[in-house]
Amino acid sequence: MSFVLAMPEVLGSAATDLAALGSVLGAADAAAAATTTGIVAAAQDEVSAAIAALFSAHGRAYQVASAQAAAVHAQFVEALSAGAGAYASAEAAGAAVLANPAQSVQQDLLAAVNAQSVALTGRPLIGNGANGAPGTGANGAPGGWLLGNGGAGGSAAAGSGLPGGAGGAAGLFGTGGAGGAGGSSTVGDGEAGGAGGSGGWLLGTGGVGGVGGLGAGAGGAGGVGGAGGLLGAGGHGGAGGLGAVTGGVGGTGGAGGLLAGLLAGPGGAGGTGGRGFLNNGGVGGAGGNAGLLFGAGGTGGSGGAGLGGDGGAGGAGGNTGVLFGNAGSGGTGGFGDTDGGAGGAGGDAGWLGSGGVGGAGGFGETGDGGVGGAGGKAGLLIGNGGAGGAGGQGAVTGGTGGAGGDGVLIGNGGNAGIGGTGPTAGDTGAGGISGLLLGADGFNTPASASPLHTLKQQALAAINAPTQTLTGRPLIGNGTPGAVGSGATGAPGGWLLGDGGAGGSGAAGSGAPGGAGGAAGLWGTGGAGGAGGSSAGGGGAGGAGGAGGWLLGDGGAGGIGGASTVLGGTGGGGGVGGLWGAGGAGGAGGTGLVGGDGGAGGAGGTGGLLAGLIGAGGGHGGTGGLSTNGDGGVGGAGGNAGMLAGPGGAGGAGGDGENLDTGGDGGAGGSAGLLFGSGGAGGAGGFGFLGGDGGAGGNAGLLLSSGGAGGFGGFGTAGGVGGAGGNAGWLGFGGAGGVGGSAGLIGTGGNGGNGGTGANAGSPGTGGAGGLLLGQNGLNGLP
């Protein structure tokens, strides 16, 4: 037998031929049965009847024997087929070992080591945690003690009214699992999405919070983003759920790790507020705070749309670490059928760094525009106060601009936000006061009652006069913003210390683009782009954000696209960060009114060359524009990090569609720096009759870095497909695939996204839950 050769293809072919022969014999036996088992007697006498009965009995005996033979034949064919399959499997396994014997031995050794760890602790040494099953609300399993991503939490069953499962914690290295989507409710409020799992103790990003569930009352709150590890960024908060009455609150971004500013990332961005159909939109989640010592604060989440009331307020930006970093910007106010939502306040800086810029107010379709968010407070030693956000456009009155943040010791006060456009333009906010030792007051700062302060400003004006005359730009001071409705470019900031001025908004009804933000000086934040003008023929594009300071400064945020009954304007691109600065966030796409489609969100700006050394990276992509009776806009792509290090920016969420239309696809996450940094998370797909697909996660840096998680698929009668996870670097982890979108009453859940590739592959995304009355769960992604 040692010299016998088995050829699987020959055995398989023989089994096929024998099966065909058996089918032919079975057909012949069946055809003969009628004439051989019930023979009619030739005459009515007893002899003829006995002869007929005898032959009929022989026929029936033959049929019994034929049935037994057929059973033996079938067993033989089955055994032959199984043998062919076994030989083929053995050949394939042998070929795999010969092709890569080291990998086979490695897997065997790893299985043996993990078996001991699982027996003692219930957790492997190396490996990803298992995902919670769709529709169960089960928690994701923790990753391996040494290397491993946490598993994603399972979505709660439709109609269960139960929260989504929490994402599993990572090990020493790895990314926390994403939280599961909260359960929907047909009689009450939707439930909260699960919290994201914490990142690896040493290095790892926190998991993204789960999406809140659909509610007959209020939508469920988005899950809180997971905390980052020692050197890890916080996870993004989950989006609030859709509510028939009021939208759910967006989840708070996770806090960055203790040393997250060193080659890692900031606090997580807050989740977008949920959409309210009969009343107000949900409030955006607050951005996560940076680590204790270093790092940038997370950006606040945008407010949700209120289709029967006011837009939700934007979330507040996260605060920085104690020593160094720029604070997070406030979120944009949501669209309101009546009044627009207020912009979120910018976060406060620590010792060295600038306050966050206030978020722009939302668009009020039949009422007033939202008030711009206040700028954050500057660092205690050096830094500028954050600029106030621009007021939103209103059908009656434009929103009031936000107040600028104050300087503390050395630094300029933040510029006031300009008022929103409308039949009656909104008022400009108050500028911030300069630092005690050195600095200029922000634009539109009220006159001071202090003689000493007035004398200091006069002396600074004399110092600035030669530079202003020769170059048209001061040495110290902020650039002046463009006027309301002018579409003018913001003026550049001072050569040494100064933020760029915000671009002017396009005039209402003109469809004109917003003005670009002005560039900062050596130290300062680029000006925000102006909002595009509304128009029946197509909304104007938002202005591009200004470049950050050459040495230290974040790029300005892009302006919001203008609203239109045809196609909302594209959001402006975020400004480029300075040498040590983050890229600016892309502007949100314009709203599509009546039958128009939402505009695309703007791309996030590119981070500075060395921005990753303080935890800064590419800017987040802008949210796709909402449509009140059309397709949602596509989310903007996250900005890439600087060349050497830093995290990629998260992709913007797709805009929500309406009626029988489609939600916009989420934007792709930005790529990390060449050496270090995690890829940006993909944006979530928008809500619609057909949910939008989640964006793909960005690729990681080369060393010890994880790919970005894929975006969640959008909610719909057919849920959107989750985005694919980003690819890992060397010894890093592939990003987790995005969770498929859940269906409503009738429909199919979206498929989960595939995990990212790498030495340690990312966890596949779980499929979305099927409809409450009829539907099937989506398929899980592939590892």
C-alpha positions in Angstrom: 0.0 0.0 0.0 3.0 2.3 0.4 3.3 2.5 -3.4 -0.4 3.2 -4.1 -1.0 6.6 -5.6 -4.4 8.3 -5.1 -5.5 10.9 -7.6 -8.4 13.0 -6.1 -9.5 14.2 -9.5 -9.8 10.7 -10.8 -11.7 9.5 -7.7 -14.0 12.5 -8.0 -14.7 11.8 -11.7 -15.4 8.1 -10.9 -17.8 9.0 -8.2 -19.6 11.3 -10.6 -19.9 8.6 -13.2 -21.2 6.0 -10.7 -23.7 8.5 -9.4 -25.0 9.0 -13.0 -25.1 5.3 -13.6 -27.2 4.9 -10.4 -29.6 7.5 -11.6 -30.1 5.6 -14.9 -30.7 2.3 -13.2 -33.1 3.9 -10.7 -35.1 5.4 -13.6 -35.2 2.0 -15.4 -36.4 0.3 -12.2 -39.1 2.8 -11.7 -40.3 2.5 -15.3 -40.5 -1.4 -15.0 -42.2 -1.4 -11.7 -45.7 -0.7 -13.0 -45.7 -3.6 -15.5 -43.8 -6.2 -13.4 -45.4 -5.8 -9.9 -49.0 -5.8 -10.9 -49.4 -8.3 -13.8 -53.0 -8.8 -14.9 -54.2 -12.5 -15.3 -54.6 -13.7 -18.9 -58.0 -15.2 -18.2 -60.5 -15.6 -15.4 -59.6 -19.2 -14.5 -57.6 -20.1 -11.3 -54.5 -21.2 -13.2 -54.1 -17.8 -15.0 -54.6 -16.0 -11.7 -52.0 -18.1 -9.9 -49.4 -17.5 -12.7 -50.0 -13.7 -12.7 -49.7 -13.6 -8.9 -46.4 -15.6 -9.1 -44.8 -13.2 -11.6 -46.1 -10.2 -9.7 -44.5 -11.5 -6.5 -41.2 -12.0 -8.4 -41.4 -8.4 -9.7 -42.0 -7.0 -6.2 -39.1 -9.0 -4.8 -36.9 -7.6 -7.6 -37.9 -4.0 -6.6 -37.0 -4.7 -3.0 -33.6 -6.1 -4.1 -33.1 -3.1 -6.4 -33.9 -0.7 -3.6 -31.3 -2.4 -1.4 -28.7 -2.4 -4.2 -29.4 1.3 -4.8 -28.8 2.1 -1.1 -25.5 0.2 -1.2 -24.6 2.0 -4.4 -25.4 5.4 -2.9 -23.3 4.6 0.2 -20.4 3.6 -2.1 -20.6 6.8 -4.1 -20.8 8.9 -1.0 -17.7 7.1 0.5 -15.8 7.5 -2.8 -16.7 11.2 -3.0 -15.7 11.7 0.7 -12.4 9.9 0.0 -11.7 12.2 -3.0 -12.4 15.2 -0.8 -10.2 13.9 2.0 -7.3 13.3 -0.4 -7.8 16.8 -1.9 -7.8 18.4 1.5 -4.7 16.5 2.5 -2.9 17.6 -0.7 -4.0 21.2 -0.1 -2.7 21.2 3.5 0.5 19.6 2.4 1.0 22.1 -0.3 0.4 25.0 2.1 3.0 23.6 4.5 5.5 23.2 1.7 4.8 26.7 0.3 5.1 28.3 3.8 6.3 25.8 6.4 7.2 28.6 8.8 3.7 30.0 8.9 2.2 26.5 9.5 4.6 25.8 12.4 3.9 29.3 13.8 0.2 28.8 13.8 0.6 25.4 15.5 2.8 26.9 18.2 0.5 29.8 18.7 -2.5 27.5 19.1 -0.6 25.5 21.8 0.4 28.6 23.7 -3.0 30.2 23.5 -4.7 27.0 24.7 -2.8 27.3 28.0 -3.7 30.9 28.3 -7.4 30.3 27.5 -7.6 27.4 30.0 -6.1 29.6 32.8 -7.7 33.0 32.1 -10.4 32.5 29.4 -8.5 34.8 27.1 -5.7 34.0 24.5 -2.2 35.4 24.7 -2.3 36.6 21.0 -5.4 37.0 18.9 -8.5 39.1 18.3 -11.6 38.8 20.5 -14.7 37.4 19.0 -17.5 39.7 17.9 -20.9 39.7 19.6 -23.5 38.1 17.3 -25.9 40.4 15.5 -29.3 40.8 17.2 -28.0 39.7 20.6 -26.6 42.8 22.3 -23.7 40.6 23.5 -20.4 42.3 24.5 -17.4 41.8 22.3 -14.7 39.5 23.8 -11.4 41.0 24.9 -8.3 40.7 22.7 -5.2 38.7 23.6 -3.2 39.7 26.6 -0.2 40.6 24.6 -1.5 41.3 21.1 -5.1 41.6 20.1 -8.0 43.8 19.1 -11.2 43.7 21.1 -14.2 42.2 19.4 -17.1 44.4 18.3 -20.2 44.4 20.5 -23.3 42.8 19.0 -26.2 44.9 17.8 -29.4 44.6 19.9 -32.4 42.9 18.2 -34.8 45.1 16.4 -37.7 46.0 18.7 -36.0 44.7 21.8 -35.4 48.1 23.4 -32.1 46.8 24.7 -28.7 48.6 24.5 -26.0 47.5 22.1 -23.1 45.4 23.3 -19.9 47.0 24.5 -16.8 46.6 22.5 -14.1 44.3 23.9 -10.9 45.7 25.4 -7.7 45.3 23.6 -4.6 43.7 25.1 -1.2 45.3 25.6 -1.2 46.3 21.9 -4.4 46.6 19.9 -7.5 48.6 19.1 -10.7 48.4 21.2 -13.8 46.9 19.7 -16.6 49.0 18.3 -19.8 49.2 20.3 -22.9 47.5 19.0 -25.9 49.4 17.7 -28.7 50.0 20.2 -32.1 48.3 19.8 -35.0 50.0 18.2 -38.4 50.5 19.8 -41.8 50.9 18.1 -43.5 52.2 21.2 -40.8 54.2 23.1 -37.3 55.5 22.9 -34.5 53.8 21.2 -31.7 52.4 23.3 -28.1 53.5 23.6 -25.3 52.2 21.4 -22.7 50.2 23.2 -19.5 51.8 24.5 -16.3 51.3 22.5 -13.7 49.1 24.1 -10.5 50.6 25.6 -7.4 50.5 23.5 -4.2 48.5 24.4 -2.7 49.3 27.7 0.5 50.5 26.1 -0.4 51.4 22.6 -3.9 51.3 21.0 -6.8 53.4 20.0 -10.1 53.2 21.7 -13.1 51.6 19.9 -15.8 53.6 18.2 -19.1 53.9 20.2 -22.2 52.2 18.7 -25.0 54.0 17.0 -28.1 54.7 19.0 -31.3 52.8 18.2 -34.3 54.0 16.3 -37.1 55.2 18.6 -40.8 55.9 18.2 -40.1 58.7 20.7 -36.5 59.8 21.1 -33.6 58.1 19.3 -31.1 56.3 21.5 -27.9 58.0 22.6 -24.7 57.1 20.8 -22.2 55.0 22.6 -19.2 56.6 24.3 -15.9 56.2 22.5 -13.3 53.9 24.2 -10.4 55.4 26.1 -7.0 55.2 24.4 -4.1 53.3 25.9 -1.0 55.0 27.4 0.1 56.1 23.9 -3.3 55.8 22.2 -6.0 58.1 20.9 -9.6 58.0 22.2 -12.3 56.4 20.1 -14.9 58.4 18.3 -18.4 58.6 19.9 -21.3 56.9 18.2 -24.0 58.8 16.4 -27.3 59.4 18.1 -30.2 57.3 16.9 -33.1 58.5 14.7 -36.2 59.4 16.6 -39.7 59.8 15.3 -40.0 62.8 17.7 -36.5 63.8 18.9 -33.1 62.7 17.7 -30.7 60.9 20.1 -27.7 62.6 21.7 -24.3 61.8 20.1 -21.8 59.8 22.1 -18.9 61.5 23.8 -15.5 60.9 22.3 -13.1 58.8 24.3 -10.2 60.3 26.3 -6.7 60.1 24.9 -4.1 58.1 26.9 -1.7 59.6 29.4 1.0 60.1 26.9 -1.2 60.0 23.8 0.3 63.2 22.3 3.6 61.4 21.7 3.3 59.7 18.3 -0.3 58.8 18.9 -3.5 60.9 18.7 -6.0 63.2 20.2 -9.2 62.7 22.2 -11.9 61.1 20.1 -14.4 63.1 18.1 -18.0 63.4 19.5 -20.7 61.5 17.7 -23.3 63.3 15.4 -26.7 64.0 17.0 -29.6 61.9 15.7 -32.2 63.1 13.3 -35.6 64.1 14.8 -38.6 63.7 12.4 -41.4 65.5 14.3 -39.3 67.7 16.6 -35.7 68.7 17.4 -32.5 67.0 16.3 -30.2 65.5 18.9 -27.3 67.3 20.4 -23.9 66.4 19.1 -21.5 64.5 21.4 -18.6 66.4 23.1 -15.1 65.8 21.9 -12.9 63.7 24.1 -10.2 65.3 26.2 -6.6 64.7 25.4 -4.3 62.8 27.6 -3.2 64.2 30.9 0.1 65.7 29.7 0.1 66.1 25.9 -2.3 66.0 22.9 -5.1 67.8 21.1 -8.7 67.7 22.2 -11.3 66.0 20.1 -13.7 67.8 17.8 -17.3 68.1 18.9 -20.0 66.2 17.0 -22.4 68.0 14.7 -26.0 68.5 15.9 -28.7 66.4 14.4 -31.3 67.6 11.9 -34.7 68.6 13.3 -37.2 68.0 10.5 -40.2 69.1 12.6 -38.4 71.6 14.9 -35.0 73.0 15.7 -31.6 71.6 14.8 -29.6 70.0 17.5 -26.7 71.9 19.1 -23.2 71.0 18.2 -21.0 69.3 20.8 -18.3 71.1 22.7 -14.7 70.5 21.7 -12.4 68.6 23.9 -9.8 70.1 26.2 -6.0 69.6 25.7 -3.4 68.0 27.9 -2.0 70.0 30.8 1.3 70.8 29.1 0.9 71.1 25.3 -1.6 70.9 22.5 -4.5 72.7 20.8 -8.0 72.3 21.9 -10.8 70.7 19.8 -13.2 72.7 17.8 -16.9 72.8 18.6 -19.4 70.9 16.4 -21.6 72.5 13.8 -25.2 73.1 14.6 -27.8 71.0 12.9 -30.3 71.8 10.2 -33.7 72.9 11.6 -37.1 73.0 10.0 -37.6 76.1 12.2 -34.4 77.4 13.8 -30.9 76.1 13.2 -28.9 74.5 16.0 -26.3 76.4 17.9 -22.6 75.7 17.2 -20.6 73.9 20.0 -18.1 75.8 22.1 -14.4 75.3 21.4 -12.3 73.5 24.1 -9.8 75.1 26.4 -6.1 74.7 26.1 -3.6 73.8 28.9 -0.3 75.7 29.3 0.9 76.0 25.7 -1.7 76.0 22.9 -4.6 77.7 21.4 -8.3 77.4 22.4 -10.6 75.6 20.0 -12.7 77.4 17.4 -16.4 77.6 18.0 -18.7 75.6 15.7 -20.8 77.3 13.1 -24.5 77.7 13.6 -27.0 75.6 11.7 -29.3 76.5 8.9 -32.9 77.5 9.9 -35.3 76.7 7.0 -38.3 78.7 8.2 -36.9 80.5 11.2 -33.6 81.9 12.5 -30.1 80.6 11.9 -28.2 79.0 14.8 -25.9 81.0 17.0 -22.2 80.4 16.5 -20.3 78.6 19.3 -17.9 80.5 21.6 -14.2 80.1 21.1 -12.1 78.3 23.8 -9.7 79.8 26.2 -6.0 80.0 25.3 -3.1 78.3 27.1 -2.0 79.8 30.4 1.5 80.7 29.1 1.3 81.1 25.3 -1.6 80.7 22.9 -4.4 82.5 21.2 -8.0 82.4 22.2 -10.2 80.4 19.8 -12.3 82.3 17.2 -16.1 82.3 17.6 -18.1 80.3 15.1 -20.1 82.0 12.4 -23.9 82.3 12.8 -26.0 80.1 10.6 -28.2 81.2 7.7 -31.8 81.8 8.5 -35.1 82.4 6.6 -35.9 85.3 8.9 -32.7 86.3 10.7 -29.2 85.0 10.5 -27.7 83.6 13.6 -25.5 85.7 15.9 -21.8 85.0 15.6 -20.0 83.3 18.6 -17.7 85.2 21.0 -14.0 84.9 20.7 -12.0 83.2 23.5 -9.6 85.3 25.7 -5.9 85.1 25.7 -4.2 84.6 29.1 -0.6 85.7 29.4 0.9 85.8 25.9 -1.5 85.6 23.0 -4.2 87.2 21.0 -7.9 87.2 21.8 -10.0 85.2 19.4 -11.9 86.9 16.6 -15.6 87.2 16.9 -17.7 85.0 14.6 -19.5 86.9 11.8 -23.3 86.8 11.7 -25.3 84.5 9.5 -27.0 85.6 6.2 -30.7 86.1 5.9 -33.3 88.8 5.1 -31.9 90.3 8.3 -28.3 89.5 8.8 -27.2 88.2 12.2 -25.1 90.2 14.6 -21.3 89.8 14.8 -20.2 88.4 18.2 -17.8 90.0 20.6 -14.0 89.4 20.2 -11.8 88.0 22.9 -9.4 90.1 25.0 -5.7 89.7 24.5 -3.1 88.2 27.0 -1.9 90.2 30.0 1.7 90.6 28.8 1.5 90.6 25.0 -1.1 90.2 22.3 -3.8 91.9 20.3 -7.5 91.9 20.9 -9.6 89.9 18.6 -11.8 91.4 15.9 -14.8 93.3 17.2 -13.6 93.3 20.9 -15.5 95.9 22.9 -13.6 98.9 24.1 -11.9 98.2 27.4 -12.5 100.3 30.5 -8.9 99.7 31.7 -6.5 102.5 30.8 -3.5 100.1 31.1 -5.1 97.7 28.5 -5.8 100.6 26.2 -2.2 101.8 26.5 -0.9 98.4 25.7 -3.0 98.1 22.5 -1.8 101.5 21.4 1.8 100.5 21.9 1.3 97.3 19.9 -0.3 99.2 17.1 2.8 101.4 16.9 5.0 98.3 16.7 2.8 96.8 14.0 2.7 99.9 11.9 5.9 99.5 9.9 5.2 95.8 9.1 1.6 96.6 8.2 2.8 99.4 5.8 5.4 97.3 4.1 3.6 94.0 3.8 -0.1 94.7 4.5 0.1 92.4 7.4 0.8 93.0 11.2 3.6 91.5 13.2 1.2 90.4 16.0 -2.5 90.2 15.6 -5.3 88.3 13.9 -6.5 88.8 10.4 -9.8 90.5 9.8 -12.7 88.2 8.7 -14.6 88.7 5.5 -17.9 90.6 5.7 -21.3 88.8 5.9 -22.5 88.0 2.4 -19.4 89.2 0.6 -17.6 85.9 -0.1 -14.4 87.7 0.6 -11.2 85.9 1.7 -10.2 86.4 5.3 -7.1 88.4 5.9 -3.9 86.6 7.0 -2.7 86.7 10.6 0.3 88.5 12.0 3.7 87.3 10.8 4.8 86.3 14.3 1.6 85.5 16.2 -1.9 85.6 14.8 -4.8 83.6 13.5 -6.1 84.0 10.0 -9.5 85.7 9.5 -12.5 83.7 8.6 -13.8 83.9 5.0 -16.9 85.8 4.3 -20.1 84.0 3.6 -21.7 83.9 0.1 -24.8 86.1 -0.2 -28.1 84.4 0.4 -29.9 83.4 -2.8 -26.8 84.0 -4.9 -25.3 80.5 -5.0 -21.9 82.2 -4.7 -19.0 80.3 -2.9 -17.9 81.3 0.5 -14.5 83.0 0.9 -11.4 81.1 1.9 -10.0 81.5 5.4 -6.9 83.5 5.9 -3.5 81.9 6.6 -2.0 82.1 10.1 1.5 83.5 10.9 4.3 81.7 12.6 2.0 80.6 15.4 -1.7 80.5 15.0 -4.8 78.8 13.6 -6.0 79.2 10.0 -9.2 81.1 9.5 -12.4 79.1 8.8 -13.9 79.1 5.3 -17.1 81.0 4.7 -20.4 79.3 4.1 -21.6 79.0 0.5 -24.6 81.0 -0.5 -28.0 79.4 -1.0 -29.7 79.2 -4.3 -32.6 77.5 -6.1 -30.2 76.6 -8.9 -27.4 75.0 -6.8 -25.8 75.9 -3.5 -22.4 77.6 -3.4 -19.4 75.7 -2.2 -18.0 76.4 1.2 -14.7 78.3 1.3 -11.5 76.4 2.0 -9.9 76.7 5.5 -6.8 78.7 5.9 -3.4 77.2 6.5 -2.1 76.9 10.0 0.9 78.6 11.4 4.2 77.7 9.8 5.7 76.5 13.1 2.6 75.6 15.2 -1.0 75.9 14.2 -4.0 73.9 13.0 -5.5 74.5 9.6 -8.9 76.2 9.5 -12.1 74.3 9.0 -13.8 74.4 5.6 -17.0 76.3 5.2 -20.5 74.8 5.0 -22.0 74.4 1.5 -25.0 76.4 0.6 -28.5 75.0 0.6 -30.4 74.4 -2.6 -33.6 72.8 -4.1 -31.3 71.1 -6.7 -28.0 70.2 -5.1 -26.5 71.5 -1.9 -23.1 73.0 -2.3 -19.9 71.1 -1.5 -18.3 71.7 1.8 -15.0 73.5 1.8 -11.7 71.6 2.3 -9.9 71.9 5.6 -6.7 73.9 5.7 -3.2 72.4 5.9 -1.7 72.2 9.3 1.6 73.9 10.1 4.9 72.0 10.9 3.4 70.9 14.3 -0.2 71.4 13.5 -3.3 69.3 12.6 -5.2 69.6 9.4 -8.5 71.5 9.5 -11.8 69.7 9.3 -13.7 69.7 6.1 -17.0 71.6 5.9 -20.4 70.0 5.9 -22.2 69.6 2.6 -25.1 71.9 1.9 -28.7 70.9 2.6 -30.9 69.7 -0.3 -34.4 71.3 0.1 -37.7 70.1 -1.4 -36.4 67.6 -4.0 -32.7 68.5 -4.0 -29.8 66.2 -3.0 -27.4 67.0 -0.2 -24.0 68.3 -1.1 -20.8 66.4 -0.5 -18.7 67.0 2.6 -15.3 68.7 2.2 -12.1 66.8 2.6 -10.1 67.2 5.8 -6.8 69.0 5.6 -3.4 67.4 5.7 -1.4 67.4 8.9 1.9 69.0 9.3 5.3 67.3 8.8 6.0 66.8 12.5 2.4 67.1 13.8 2.4 63.5 14.9 5.0 64.3 17.6 2.2 66.1 19.5 -0.6 63.8 18.6 -2.0 65.9 15.7 -2.8 64.5 12.3 -5.1 64.9 9.3 -8.4 66.8 9.7 -11.7 65.0 9.8 -13.8 64.9 6.6 -17.0 67.0 6.5 -20.5 65.4 6.9 -22.5 65.0 3.7 -25.4 67.3 3.3 -28.9 66.3 4.5 -31.7 66.1 2.1 -35.4 66.8 3.0 -36.7 64.9 0.0 -33.7 63.4 -1.9 -30.4 61.6 -1.6 -27.9 62.4 1.2 -24.5 63.8 0.3 -21.3 61.8 0.4 -19.1 62.3 3.4 -15.7 64.0 2.9 -12.5 62.0 3.0 -10.4 62.3 6.1 -7.1 64.2 5.7 -3.8 62.4 5.6 -1.3 62.9 8.4 2.0 64.5 7.9 4.8 62.7 6.1 6.6 61.3 9.2 4.0 60.5 11.9 0.5 61.2 13.0 -3.0 59.7 12.8 -5.2 60.1 9.7 -8.4 62.1 9.9 -11.7 60.3 10.2 -14.0 60.3 7.2 -17.2 62.3 7.3 -20.5 60.7 7.8 -22.8 60.4 4.8 -25.8 62.7 4.8 -29.3 61.4 5.5 -31.8 60.8 2.6 -35.5 61.1 2.8 -38.6 59.1 1.7 -37.5 56.5 -0.9 -34.1 58.0 -1.4 -30.6 56.8 -0.5 -28.3 57.8 2.4 -24.9 59.1 1.4 -21.9 56.9 1.7 -19.4 57.7 4.5 -16.0 59.2 3.6 -12.8 57.2 3.7 -10.5 57.6 6.6 -7.2 59.4 6.0 -3.8 57.6 5.9 -1.4 57.9 8.8 2.1 59.2 8.6 4.9 57.1 7.0 6.4 55.8 10.3 3.8 56.0 13.1 0.1 56.7 13.5 -3.2 55.0 13.2 -5.4 55.2 10.1 -8.5 57.4 10.3 -11.8 55.7 10.9 -14.2 55.5 8.0 -17.3 57.7 8.1 -20.7 56.1 8.8 -23.2 55.7 6.0 -26.3 58.0 6.1 -29.9 57.0 6.8 -32.2 56.4 3.9 -34.7 54.0 2.2 -31.4 52.4 1.2 -28.8 53.0 3.9 -25.4 54.5 2.7 -22.3 52.4 2.9 -19.7 53.0 5.5 -16.3 54.5 4.4 -13.1 52.4 4.4 -10.6 52.9 7.2 -7.3 54.6 6.5 -4.0 52.7 6.3 -1.6 52.8 9.3 2.0 53.9 9.5 4.8 51.4 9.0 5.7 50.7 12.7 3.4 49.4 15.5 0.4 51.1 14.1 -3.2 50.0 13.5 -5.4 50.6 10.5 -8.5 52.7 10.9 -11.9 51.0 11.6 -14.4 50.9 8.7 -17.5 53.0 9.0 -20.9 51.7 10.1 -23.4 51.1 7.4 -26.4 53.4 7.4 -29.9 52.5 8.6 -32.5 51.7 6.0 -34.9 49.1 4.7 -31.7 47.6 3.3 -28.9 48.6 5.7 -25.7 49.9 4.2 -22.6 47.8 4.0 -19.9 48.4 6.7 -16.7 49.8 5.5 -13.5 47.8 5.2 -10.8 48.2 7.8 -7.6 49.9 7.0 -4.3 48.0 6.5 -1.9 47.7 9.4 1.8 48.5 9.7 4.6 46.2 10.8 3.5 44.6 14.1 0.3 46.6 14.0 -3.3 45.5 13.6 -5.6 45.8 10.6 -8.6 48.0 11.2 -11.8 46.4 12.3 -14.5 46.1 9.5 -17.5 48.4 9.9 -20.7 47.0 11.3 -23.5 46.6 8.8 -26.5 48.9 9.0 -29.7 47.7 10.7 -33.0 47.4 8.9 -36.3 48.8 10.2 -39.6 46.9 10.2 -39.1 45.1 7.0 -35.7 44.7 5.3 -32.3 43.1 5.4 -29.4 44.2 7.5 -26.2 45.3 5.8 -23.2 43.1 5.5 -20.3 43.8 7.8 -17.0 45.1 6.4 -13.9 43.0 6.0 -11.1 43.4 8.5 -7.9 45.1 7.4 -4.8 43.1 6.4 -1.5 42.9 8.2 0.6 40.7 10.4 -2.4 40.8 12.7 -5.5 41.0 10.7 -8.4 43.2 11.8 -11.6 41.8 13.1 -14.4 41.5 10.5 -17.5 43.7 11.0 -20.7 42.1 12.2 -23.8 42.1 9.9 -26.6 44.4 10.7 -29.8 43.2 12.4 -32.7 42.3 10.1 -36.2 44.0 10.1 -38.5 43.7 13.1 -41.3 42.0 11.2 -39.5 40.5 8.2 -35.9 40.4 7.2 -32.6 38.7 7.5 -29.4 39.6 9.4 -26.5 40.8 7.2 -23.5 38.6 6.7 -20.4 39.1 8.8 -17.3 40.4 7.1 -14.3 38.4 6.3 -11.1 38.5 8.4 
